[in-house]
Amino acid sequence: MLQINAQHSRMIGLEIRKLSEEEKIDVICIQEPYVLKGKLTNIPSSAQVVLGKENSKAAIINLNKN
C-alpha cells in the first residue's frame, strides 16, 4: 500500500505507475490528486479508481485485480 500527497501535480501519475510496478503495490491512497475532466491522469486503465467529484481532495486506486 502507498499513501502520497500529490499536491495536484500532473506528473505524479507517471511516478506512481512506475513505483507500483517496481514495488508491486496493490492499493494507493492519494491526497490532492490532479484531476482532469473527472479522471486521474496517467493511471493504468485496468486500475479501479474511487474518486469523488471533479475537484476531489482524495482518491483510492486499486491495482490488484484479485
mmJSON file of the N, C-alpha and C atoms, coordinates in Angstrom:
{"data_MODEL":{"atom_site":{
"group_PDB":["ATOM","ATOM","ATOM","ATOM","ATOM","ATOM","ATOM","ATOM","ATOM","ATOM","ATOM","ATOM","ATOM","ATOM","ATOM","ATOM","ATOM","ATOM","ATOM","ATOM","ATOM","ATOM","ATOM","ATOM","ATOM","ATOM","ATOM","ATOM","ATOM","ATOM","ATOM","ATOM","ATOM","ATOM","ATOM","ATOM","ATOM","ATOM","ATOM","ATOM","ATOM","ATOM","ATOM","ATOM","ATOM","ATOM","ATOM","ATOM","ATOM","ATOM","ATOM","ATOM","ATOM","ATOM","ATOM","ATOM","ATOM","ATOM","ATOM","ATOM","ATOM","ATOM","ATOM","ATOM","ATOM","ATOM","ATOM","ATOM","ATOM","ATOM","ATOM","ATOM","ATOM","ATOM","ATOM","ATOM","ATOM","ATOM","ATOM","ATOM","ATOM","ATOM","ATOM","ATOM","ATOM","ATOM","ATOM","ATOM","ATOM","ATOM","ATOM","ATOM","ATOM","ATOM","ATOM","ATOM","ATOM","ATOM","ATOM","ATOM","ATOM","ATOM","ATOM","ATOM","ATOM","ATOM","ATOM","ATOM","ATOM","ATOM","ATOM","ATOM","ATOM","ATOM","ATOM","ATOM","ATOM","ATOM","ATOM","ATOM","ATOM","ATOM","ATOM","ATOM","ATOM","ATOM","ATOM","ATOM","ATOM","ATOM","ATOM","ATOM","ATOM","ATOM","ATOM","ATOM","ATOM","ATOM","ATOM","ATOM","ATOM","ATOM","ATOM","ATOM","ATOM","ATOM","ATOM","ATOM","ATOM","ATOM","ATOM","ATOM","ATOM","ATOM","ATOM","ATOM","ATOM","ATOM","ATOM","ATOM","ATOM","ATOM","ATOM","ATOM","ATOM","ATOM","ATOM","ATOM","ATOM","ATOM","ATOM","ATOM","ATOM","ATOM","ATOM","ATOM","ATOM","ATOM","ATOM","ATOM","ATOM","ATOM","ATOM","ATOM","ATOM","ATOM","ATOM","ATOM","ATOM","ATOM","ATOM","ATOM","ATOM","ATOM","ATOM","ATOM","ATOM","ATOM"],
"id":[1,2,3,4,5,6,7,8,9,10,11,12,13,14,15,16,17,18,19,20,21,22,23,24,25,26,27,28,29,30,31,32,33,34,35,36,37,38,39,40,41,42,43,44,45,46,47,48,49,50,51,52,53,54,55,56,57,58,59,60,61,62,63,64,65,66,67,68,69,70,71,72,73,74,75,76,77,78,79,80,81,82,83,84,85,86,87,88,89,90,91,92,93,94,95,96,97,98,99,100,101,102,103,104,105,106,107,108,109,110,111,112,113,114,115,116,117,118,119,120,121,122,123,124,125,126,127,128,129,130,131,132,133,134,135,136,137,138,139,140,141,142,143,144,145,146,147,148,149,150,151,152,153,154,155,156,157,158,159,160,161,162,163,164,165,166,167,168,169,170,171,172,173,174,175,176,177,178,179,180,181,182,183,184,185,186,187,188,189,190,191,192,193,194,195,196,197,198],
"type_symbol":["N","C","C","N","C","C","N","C","C","N","C","C","N","C","C","N","C","C","N","C","C","N","C","C","N","C","C","N","C","C","N","C","C","N","C","C","N","C","C","N","C","C","N","C","C","N","C","C","N","C","C","N","C","C","N","C","C","N","C","C","N","C","C","N","C","C","N","C","C","N","C","C","N","C","C","N","C","C","N","C","C","N","C","C","N","C","C","N","C","C","N","C","C","N","C","C","N","C","C","N","C","C","N","C","C","N","C","C","N","C","C","N","C","C","N","C","C","N","C","C","N","C","C","N","C","C","N","C","C","N","C","C","N","C","C","N","C","C","N","C","C","N","C","C","N","C","C","N","C","C","N","C","C","N","C","C","N","C","C","N","C","C","N","C","C","N","C","C","N","C","C","N","C","C","N","C","C","N","C","C","N","C","C","N","C","C","N","C","C","N","C","C","N","C","C","N","C","C"],
"label_atom_id":["N","CA","C","N","CA","C","N","CA","C","N","CA","C","N","CA","C","N","CA","C","N","CA","C","N","CA","C","N","CA","C","N","CA","C","N","CA","C","N","CA","C","N","CA","C","N","CA","C","N","CA","C","N","CA","C","N","CA","C","N","CA","C","N","CA","C","N","CA","C","N","CA","C","N","CA","C","N","CA","C","N","CA","C","N","CA","C","N","CA","C","N","CA","C","N","CA","C","N","CA","C","N","CA","C","N","CA","C","N","CA","C","N","CA","C","N","CA","C","N","CA","C","N","CA","C","N","CA","C","N","CA","C","N","CA","C","N","CA","C","N","CA","C","N","CA","C","N","CA","C","N","CA","C","N","CA","C","N","CA","C","N","CA","C","N","CA","C","N","CA","C","N","CA","C","N","CA","C","N","CA","C","N","CA","C","N","CA","C","N","CA","C","N","CA","C","N","CA","C","N","CA","C","N","CA","C","N","CA","C","N","CA","C","N","CA","C","N","CA","C","N","CA","C","N","CA","C","N","CA","C"],
"label_alt_id":[null,null,null,null,null,null,null,null,null,null,null,null,null,null,null,null,null,null,null,null,null,null,null,null,null,null,null,null,null,null,null,null,null,null,null,null,null,null,null,null,null,null,null,null,null,null,null,null,null,null,null,null,null,null,null,null,null,null,null,null,null,null,null,null,null,null,null,null,null,null,null,null,null,null,null,null,null,null,null,null,null,null,null,null,null,null,null,null,null,null,null,null,null,null,null,null,null,null,null,null,null,null,null,null,null,null,null,null,null,null,null,null,null,null,null,null,null,null,null,null,null,null,null,null,null,null,null,null,null,null,null,null,null,null,null,null,null,null,null,null,null,null,null,null,null,null,null,null,null,null,null,null,null,null,null,null,null,null,null,null,null,null,null,null,null,null,null,null,null,null,null,null,null,null,null,null,null,null,null,null,null,null,null,null,null,null,null,null,null,null,null,null,null,null,null,null,null,null],
"label_comp_id":["MET","MET","MET","LEU","LEU","LEU","GLN","GLN","GLN","ILE","ILE","ILE","ASN","ASN","ASN","ALA","ALA","ALA","GLN","GLN","GLN","HIS","HIS","HIS","SER","SER","SER","ARG","ARG","ARG","MET","MET","MET","ILE","ILE","ILE","GLY","GLY","GLY","LEU","LEU","LEU","GLU","GLU","GLU","ILE","ILE","ILE","ARG","ARG","ARG","LYS","LYS","LYS","LEU","LEU","LEU","SER","SER","SER","GLU","GLU","GLU","GLU","GLU","GLU","GLU","GLU","GLU","LYS","LYS","LYS","ILE","ILE","ILE","ASP","ASP","ASP","VAL","VAL","VAL","ILE","ILE","ILE","CYS","CYS","CYS","ILE","ILE","ILE","GLN","GLN","GLN","GLU","GLU","GLU","PRO","PRO","PRO","TYR","TYR","TYR","VAL","VAL","VAL","LEU","LEU","LEU","LYS","LYS","LYS","GLY","GLY","GLY","LYS","LYS","LYS","LEU","LEU","LEU","THR","THR","THR","ASN","ASN","ASN","ILE","ILE","ILE","PRO","PRO","PRO","SER","SER","SER","SER","SER","SER","ALA","ALA","ALA","GLN","GLN","GLN","VAL","VAL","VAL","VAL","VAL","VAL","LEU","LEU","LEU","GLY","GLY","GLY","LYS","LYS","LYS","GLU","GLU","GLU","ASN","ASN","ASN","SER","SER","SER","LYS","LYS","LYS","ALA","ALA","ALA","ALA","ALA","ALA","ILE","ILE","ILE","ILE","ILE","ILE","ASN","ASN","ASN","LEU","LEU","LEU","ASN","ASN","ASN","LYS","LYS","LYS","ASN","ASN","ASN"],
"label_asym_id":["A","A","A","A","A","A","A","A","A","A","A","A","A","A","A","A","A","A","A","A","A","A","A","A","A","A","A","A","A","A","A","A","A","A","A","A","A","A","A","A","A","A","A","A","A","A","A","A","A","A","A","A","A","A","A","A","A","A","A","A","A","A","A","A","A","A","A","A","A","A","A","A","A","A","A","A","A","A","A","A","A","A","A","A","A","A","A","A","A","A","A","A","A","A","A","A","A","A","A","A","A","A","A","A","A","A","A","A","A","A","A","A","A","A","A","A","A","A","A","A","A","A","A","A","A","A","A","A","A","A","A","A","A","A","A","A","A","A","A","A","A","A","A","A","A","A","A","A","A","A","A","A","A","A","A","A","A","A","A","A","A","A","A","A","A","A","A","A","A","A","A","A","A","A","A","A","A","A","A","A","A","A","A","A","A","A","A","A","A","A","A","A","A","A","A","A","A","A"],
"label_entity_id":["1","1","1","1","1","1","1","1","1","1","1","1","1","1","1","1","1","1","1","1","1","1","1","1","1","1","1","1","1","1","1","1","1","1","1","1","1","1","1","1","1","1","1","1","1","1","1","1","1","1","1","1","1","1","1","1","1","1","1","1","1","1","1","1","1","1","1","1","1","1","1","1","1","1","1","1","1","1","1","1","1","1","1","1","1","1","1","1","1","1","1","1","1","1","1","1","1","1","1","1","1","1","1","1","1","1","1","1","1","1","1","1","1","1","1","1","1","1","1","1","1","1","1","1","1","1","1","1","1","1","1","1","1","1","1","1","1","1","1","1","1","1","1","1","1","1","1","1","1","1","1","1","1","1","1","1","1","1","1","1","1","1","1","1","1","1","1","1","1","1","1","1","1","1","1","1","1","1","1","1","1","1","1","1","1","1","1","1","1","1","1","1","1","1","1","1","1","1"],
"label_seq_id":[1,1,1,2,2,2,3,3,3,4,4,4,5,5,5,6,6,6,7,7,7,8,8,8,9,9,9,10,10,10,11,11,11,12,12,12,13,13,13,14,14,14,15,15,15,16,16,16,17,17,17,18,18,18,19,19,19,20,20,20,21,21,21,22,22,22,23,23,23,24,24,24,25,25,25,26,26,26,27,27,27,28,28,28,29,29,29,30,30,30,31,31,31,32,32,32,33,33,33,34,34,34,35,35,35,36,36,36,37,37,37,38,38,38,39,39,39,40,40,40,41,41,41,42,42,42,43,43,43,44,44,44,45,45,45,46,46,46,47,47,47,48,48,48,49,49,49,50,50,50,51,51,51,52,52,52,53,53,53,54,54,54,55,55,55,56,56,56,57,57,57,58,58,58,59,59,59,60,60,60,61,61,61,62,62,62,63,63,63,64,64,64,65,65,65,66,66,66],
"pdbx_PDB_ins_code":[null,null,null,null,null,null,null,null,null,null,null,null,null,null,null,null,null,null,null,null,null,null,null,null,null,null,null,null,null,null,null,null,null,null,null,null,null,null,null,null,null,null,null,null,null,null,null,null,null,null,null,null,null,null,null,null,null,null,null,null,null,null,null,null,null,null,null,null,null,null,null,null,null,null,null,null,null,null,null,null,null,null,null,null,null,null,null,null,null,null,null,null,null,null,null,null,null,null,null,null,null,null,null,null,null,null,null,null,null,null,null,null,null,null,null,null,null,null,null,null,null,null,null,null,null,null,null,null,null,null,null,null,null,null,null,null,null,null,null,null,null,null,null,null,null,null,null,null,null,null,null,null,null,null,null,null,null,null,null,null,null,null,null,null,null,null,null,null,null,null,null,null,null,null,null,null,null,null,null,null,null,null,null,null,null,null,null,null,null,null,null,null,null,null,null,null,null,null],
"Cartn_x":[0.846,0.0,0.894,0.468,1.203,0.252,0.723,-0.034,0.846,0.257,1.053,0.193,0.822,0.179,0.725,-0.136,0.289,0.416,-0.131,-0.075,-0.505,-1.511,-2.097,-1.097,-0.036,0.98,0.472,0.665,0.274,1.174,2.423,3.396,3.356,2.647,2.661,2.109,1.198,0.644,1.719,2.661,3.757,4.657,4.941,5.777,5.074,3.783,3.007,2.979,2.793,2.751,4.068,5.176,6.499,6.753,6.484,6.719,5.844,4.589,3.681,4.127,4.692,5.21,6.48,7.374,8.636,8.417,7.525,7.32,6.103,5.412,4.221,3.181,2.822,1.842,0.443,-0.45,-1.831,-2.796,-2.606,-3.543,-2.764,-3.282,-2.663,-3.717,-3.393,-4.265,-3.584,-4.284,-3.694,-4.462,-3.736,-4.297,-3.991,-4.901,-4.739,-4.311,-5.061,-4.688,-4.944,-4.223,-4.502,-5.636,-6.724,-7.911,-8.203,-8.374,-8.685,-9.969,-10.974,-12.282,-12.84,-12.661,-13.223,-12.44,-11.217,-10.411,-8.983,-8.347,-6.93,-6.143,-5.012,-4.21,-3.067,-2.666,-1.525,-1.668,-2.887,-3.158,-3.51,-3.016,-3.334,-4.853,-5.276,-6.712,-7.33,-6.525,-7.042,-7.281,-6.821,-6.967,-8.408,-8.838,-10.128,-9.87,-10.568,-10.341,-11.607,-11.444,-12.536,-12.172,-13.003,-12.733,-14.052,-14.044,-15.244,-15.496,-16.047,-16.316,-15.039,-15.175,-14.023,-12.943,-13.312,-12.306,-12.059,-12.067,-11.897,-10.55,-10.539,-9.321,-8.608,-9.206,-8.591,-9.052,-8.222,-8.56,-7.955,-8.606,-8.091,-7.98,-6.832,-6.598,-6.304,-7.045,-6.818,-6.179,-4.95,-4.228,-4.256,-4.779,-4.82,-6.159,-6.126,-7.36,-8.06,-7.316,-7.898,-8.622],
"Cartn_y":[-1.173,0.0,1.239,2.254,3.509,4.65,5.609,6.829,7.986,8.926,10.039,11.293,12.437,13.722,14.221,14.264,14.608,16.112,16.932,18.384,18.846,18.18,18.5,18.422,17.639,17.508,16.632,17.079,16.301,15.076,15.17,14.112,12.987,13.153,12.148,10.808,10.836,9.593,8.7,9.299,8.531,7.929,8.704,8.205,7.073,7.241,6.203,4.923,5.068,3.896,3.12,3.831,3.213,2.551,3.269,2.752,1.546,1.591,0.472,-0.809,-0.686,-1.855,-2.385,-1.497,-1.899,-2.54,-1.966,-2.406,-3.329,-3.616,-4.477,-3.986,-2.722,-2.086,-2.404,-2.739,-3.088,-1.911,-1.099,-0.012,1.278,2.358,3.667,4.656,5.397,6.457,7.785,8.64,9.895,11.077,11.978,13.241,14.271,15.193,16.271,15.761,14.822,14.314,15.347,15.217,16.034,15.347,16.065,15.512,16.334,15.651,16.309,15.713,16.536,16.102,14.926,14.994,13.983,12.689,12.654,11.431,11.745,10.751,10.865,10.64,11.277,11.125,10.138,9.466,8.538,7.364,6.935,5.773,4.614,3.41,2.277,2.109,1.846,1.715,0.519,-0.461,-1.636,-1.38,-0.239,0.081,0.468,0.111,0.554,1.825,2.894,4.187,4.642,5.05,5.65,7.118,7.968,9.4,10.126,11.155,11.958,12.821,13.985,14.894,15.441,16.213,16.649,17.362,18.136,18.823,18.065,16.768,15.902,16.119,15.948,16.128,14.807,13.672,12.377,11.343,10.321,9.211,7.926,6.811,5.497,4.717,4.082,3.309,1.877,0.941,-0.477,-1.033,-1.526,-2.075,-3.592,-4.217,-5.674,-6.17,-6.934,-7.436,-8.476,-9.094,-10.108,-9.471],
"Cartn_z":[0.0,0.0,0.0,-0.728,-0.823,-0.511,0.279,0.552,0.116,-0.642,-1.165,-1.272,-1.032,-1.28,-2.619,-3.615,-4.971,-5.205,-4.306,-4.436,-5.828,-6.38,-7.696,-8.853,-8.693,-9.732,-10.879,-12.096,-13.277,-13.463,-13.068,-13.316,-12.288,-11.2,-10.142,-10.633,-11.583,-12.124,-12.739,-13.441,-14.041,-12.973,-11.939,-10.848,-10.091,-9.865,-9.17,-9.993,-11.268,-12.155,-12.101,-12.192,-12.153,-10.8,-9.73,-8.384,-8.072,-8.508,-8.223,-8.933,-10.114,-10.825,-10.16,-9.77,-9.145,-7.777,-6.976,-5.6,-5.424,-6.535,-6.516,-5.508,-5.647,-4.769,-5.272,-4.335,-4.683,-4.549,-3.512,-3.225,-3.023,-3.626,-3.489,-3.011,-1.96,-1.455,-1.779,-2.51,-2.957,-2.368,-1.75,-1.323,-2.395,-2.618,-3.593,-4.963,-5.555,-6.881,-7.971,-9.08,-10.261,-11.01,-11.198,-11.852,-13.101,-14.232,-15.497,-16.044,-16.192,-16.701,-15.9,-14.575,-13.692,-13.576,-14.148,-14.102,-13.695,-13.041,-12.734,-14.02,-14.144,-15.353,-15.125,-16.188,-16.204,-15.24,-14.998,-14.16,-15.103,-14.842,-15.724,-15.905,-17.12,-17.397,-16.692,-16.306,-15.609,-14.12,-13.616,-12.194,-11.872,-10.671,-10.156,-9.364,-9.713,-9.08,-8.368,-7.113,-6.354,-6.195,-6.78,-6.8,-6.633,-5.826,-5.647,-6.869,-6.642,-7.752,-8.373,-9.414,-10.212,-9.402,-8.412,-7.598,-6.289,-6.385,-5.224,-4.549,-3.239,-2.456,-2.179,-2.592,-2.326,-3.36,-3.537,-4.434,-3.891,-4.2,-3.86,-5.16,-5.378,-6.594,-6.192,-6.772,-6.551,-7.809,-7.692,-8.834,-8.87,-7.832,-7.736,-8.282,-9.347,-9.961,-9.096,-8.188,-7.315,-6.154],
"occupancy":[1.0,1.0,1.0,1.0,1.0,1.0,1.0,1.0,1.0,1.0,1.0,1.0,1.0,1.0,1.0,1.0,1.0,1.0,1.0,1.0,1.0,1.0,1.0,1.0,1.0,1.0,1.0,1.0,1.0,1.0,1.0,1.0,1.0,1.0,1.0,1.0,1.0,1.0,1.0,1.0,1.0,1.0,1.0,1.0,1.0,1.0,1.0,1.0,1.0,1.0,1.0,1.0,1.0,1.0,1.0,1.0,1.0,1.0,1.0,1.0,1.0,1.0,1.0,1.0,1.0,1.0,1.0,1.0,1.0,1.0,1.0,1.0,1.0,1.0,1.0,1.0,1.0,1.0,1.0,1.0,1.0,1.0,1.0,1.0,1.0,1.0,1.0,1.0,1.0,1.0,1.0,1.0,1.0,1.0,1.0,1.0,1.0,1.0,1.0,1.0,1.0,1.0,1.0,1.0,1.0,1.0,1.0,1.0,1.0,1.0,1.0,1.0,1.0,1.0,1.0,1.0,1.0,1.0,1.0,1.0,1.0,1.0,1.0,1.0,1.0,1.0,1.0,1.0,1.0,1.0,1.0,1.0,1.0,1.0,1.0,1.0,1.0,1.0,1.0,1.0,1.0,1.0,1.0,1.0,1.0,1.0,1.0,1.0,1.0,1.0,1.0,1.0,1.0,1.0,1.0,1.0,1.0,1.0,1.0,1.0,1.0,1.0,1.0,1.0,1.0,1.0,1.0,1.0,1.0,1.0,1.0,1.0,1.0,1.0,1.0,1.0,1.0,1.0,1.0,1.0,1.0,1.0,1.0,1.0,1.0,1.0,1.0,1.0,1.0,1.0,1.0,1.0,1.0,1.0,1.0,1.0,1.0,1.0],
"B_iso_or_equiv":[0.0,0.0,0.0,0.0,0.0,0.0,0.0,0.0,0.0,0.0,0.0,0.0,0.0,0.0,0.0,0.0,0.0,0.0,0.0,0.0,0.0,0.0,0.0,0.0,0.0,0.0,0.0,0.0,0.0,0.0,0.0,0.0,0.0,0.0,0.0,0.0,0.0,0.0,0.0,0.0,0.0,0.0,0.0,0.0,0.0,0.0,0.0,0.0,0.0,0.0,0.0,0.0,0.0,0.0,0.0,0.0,0.0,0.0,0.0,0.0,0.0,0.0,0.0,0.0,0.0,0.0,0.0,0.0,0.0,0.0,0.0,0.0,0.0,0.0,0.0,0.0,0.0,0.0,0.0,0.0,0.0,0.0,0.0,0.0,0.0,0.0,0.0,0.0,0.0,0.0,0.0,0.0,0.0,0.0,0.0,0.0,0.0,0.0,0.0,0.0,0.0,0.0,0.0,0.0,0.0,0.0,0.0,0.0,0.0,0.0,0.0,0.0,0.0,0.0,0.0,0.0,0.0,0.0,0.0,0.0,0.0,0.0,0.0,0.0,0.0,0.0,0.0,0.0,0.0,0.0,0.0,0.0,0.0,0.0,0.0,0.0,0.0,0.0,0.0,0.0,0.0,0.0,0.0,0.0,0.0,0.0,0.0,0.0,0.0,0.0,0.0,0.0,0.0,0.0,0.0,0.0,0.0,0.0,0.0,0.0,0.0,0.0,0.0,0.0,0.0,0.0,0.0,0.0,0.0,0.0,0.0,0.0,0.0,0.0,0.0,0.0,0.0,0.0,0.0,0.0,0.0,0.0,0.0,0.0,0.0,0.0,0.0,0.0,0.0,0.0,0.0,0.0,0.0,0.0,0.0,0.0,0.0,0.0],
"pdbx_formal_charge":[null,null,null,null,null,null,null,null,null,null,null,null,null,null,null,null,null,null,null,null,null,null,null,null,null,null,null,null,null,null,null,null,null,null,null,null,null,null,null,null,null,null,null,null,null,null,null,null,null,null,null,null,null,null,null,null,null,null,null,null,null,null,null,null,null,null,null,null,null,null,null,null,null,null,null,null,null,null,null,null,null,null,null,null,null,null,null,null,null,null,null,null,null,null,null,null,null,null,null,null,null,null,null,null,null,null,null,null,null,null,null,null,null,null,null,null,null,null,null,null,null,null,null,null,null,null,null,null,null,null,null,null,null,null,null,null,null,null,null,null,null,null,null,null,null,null,null,null,null,null,null,null,null,null,null,null,null,null,null,null,null,null,null,null,null,null,null,null,null,null,null,null,null,null,null,null,null,null,null,null,null,null,null,null,null,null,null,null,null,null,null,null,null,null,null,null,null,null],
"auth_seq_id":[1,1,1,2,2,2,3,3,3,4,4,4,5,5,5,6,6,6,7,7,7,8,8,8,9,9,9,10,10,10,11,11,11,12,12,12,13,13,13,14,14,14,15,15,15,16,16,16,17,17,17,18,18,18,19,19,19,20,20,20,21,21,21,22,22,22,23,23,23,24,24,24,25,25,25,26,26,26,27,27,27,28,28,28,29,29,29,30,30,30,31,31,31,32,32,32,33,33,33,34,34,34,35,35,35,36,36,36,37,37,37,38,38,38,39,39,39,40,40,40,41,41,41,42,42,42,43,43,43,44,44,44,45,45,45,46,46,46,47,47,47,48,48,48,49,49,49,50,50,50,51,51,51,52,52,52,53,53,53,54,54,54,55,55,55,56,56,56,57,57,57,58,58,58,59,59,59,60,60,60,61,61,61,62,62,62,63,63,63,64,64,64,65,65,65,66,66,66],
"auth_comp_id":["MET","MET","MET","LEU","LEU","LEU","GLN","GLN","GLN","ILE","ILE","ILE","ASN","ASN","ASN","ALA","ALA","ALA","GLN","GLN","GLN","HIS","HIS","HIS","SER","SER","SER","ARG","ARG","ARG","MET","MET","MET","ILE","ILE","ILE","GLY","GLY","GLY","LEU","LEU","LEU","GLU","GLU","GLU","ILE","ILE","ILE","ARG","ARG","ARG","LYS","LYS","LYS","LEU","LEU","LEU","SER","SER","SER","GLU","GLU","GLU","GLU","GLU","GLU","GLU","GLU","GLU","LYS","LYS","LYS","ILE","ILE","ILE","ASP","ASP","ASP","VAL","VAL","VAL","ILE","ILE","ILE","CYS","CYS","CYS","ILE","ILE","ILE","GLN","GLN","GLN","GLU","GLU","GLU","PRO","PRO","PRO","TYR","TYR","TYR","VAL","VAL","VAL","LEU","LEU","LEU","LYS","LYS","LYS","GLY","GLY","GLY","LYS","LYS","LYS","LEU","LEU","LEU","THR","THR","THR","ASN","ASN","ASN","ILE","ILE","ILE","PRO","PRO","PRO","SER","SER","SER","SER","SER","SER","ALA","ALA","ALA","GLN","GLN","GLN","VAL","VAL","VAL","VAL","VAL","VAL","LEU","LEU","LEU","GLY","GLY","GLY","LYS","LYS","LYS","GLU","GLU","GLU","ASN","ASN","ASN","SER","SER","SER","LYS","LYS","LYS","ALA","ALA","ALA","ALA","ALA","ALA","ILE","ILE","ILE","ILE","ILE","ILE","ASN","ASN","ASN","LEU","LEU","LEU","ASN","ASN","ASN","LYS","LYS","LYS","ASN","ASN","ASN"],
"auth_asym_id":["A","A","A","A","A","A","A","A","A","A","A","A","A","A","A","A","A","A","A","A","A","A","A","A","A","A","A","A","A","A","A","A","A","A","A","A","A","A","A","A","A","A","A","A","A","A","A","A","A","A","A","A","A","A","A","A","A","A","A","A","A","A","A","A","A","A","A","A","A","A","A","A","A","A","A","A","A","A","A","A","A","A","A","A","A","A","A","A","A","A","A","A","A","A","A","A","A","A","A","A","A","A","A","A","A","A","A","A","A","A","A","A","A","A","A","A","A","A","A","A","A","A","A","A","A","A","A","A","A","A","A","A","A","A","A","A","A","A","A","A","A","A","A","A","A","A","A","A","A","A","A","A","A","A","A","A","A","A","A","A","A","A","A","A","A","A","A","A","A","A","A","A","A","A","A","A","A","A","A","A","A","A","A","A","A","A","A","A","A","A","A","A","A","A","A","A","A","A"],
"auth_atom_id":["N","CA","C","N","CA","C","N","CA","C","N","CA","C","N","CA","C","N","CA","C","N","CA","C","N","CA","C","N","CA","C","N","CA","C","N","CA","C","N","CA","C","N","CA","C","N","CA","C","N","CA","C","N","CA","C","N","CA","C","N","CA","C","N","CA","C","N","CA","C","N","CA","C","N","CA","C","N","CA","C","N","CA","C","N","CA","C","N","CA","C","N","CA","C","N","CA","C","N","CA","C","N","CA","C","N","CA","C","N","CA","C","N","CA","C","N","CA","C","N","CA","C","N","CA","C","N","CA","C","N","CA","C","N","CA","C","N","CA","C","N","CA","C","N","CA","C","N","CA","C","N","CA","C","N","CA","C","N","CA","C","N","CA","C","N","CA","C","N","CA","C","N","CA","C","N","CA","C","N","CA","C","N","CA","C","N","CA","C","N","CA","C","N","CA","C","N","CA","C","N","CA","C","N","CA","C","N","CA","C","N","CA","C","N","CA","C","N","CA","C","N","CA","C","N","CA","C","N","CA","C"],
"pdbx_PDB_model_num":[1,1,1,1,1,1,1,1,1,1,1,1,1,1,1,1,1,1,1,1,1,1,1,1,1,1,1,1,1,1,1,1,1,1,1,1,1,1,1,1,1,1,1,1,1,1,1,1,1,1,1,1,1,1,1,1,1,1,1,1,1,1,1,1,1,1,1,1,1,1,1,1,1,1,1,1,1,1,1,1,1,1,1,1,1,1,1,1,1,1,1,1,1,1,1,1,1,1,1,1,1,1,1,1,1,1,1,1,1,1,1,1,1,1,1,1,1,1,1,1,1,1,1,1,1,1,1,1,1,1,1,1,1,1,1,1,1,1,1,1,1,1,1,1,1,1,1,1,1,1,1,1,1,1,1,1,1,1,1,1,1,1,1,1,1,1,1,1,1,1,1,1,1,1,1,1,1,1,1,1,1,1,1,1,1,1,1,1,1,1,1,1,1,1,1,1,1,1]
}}}
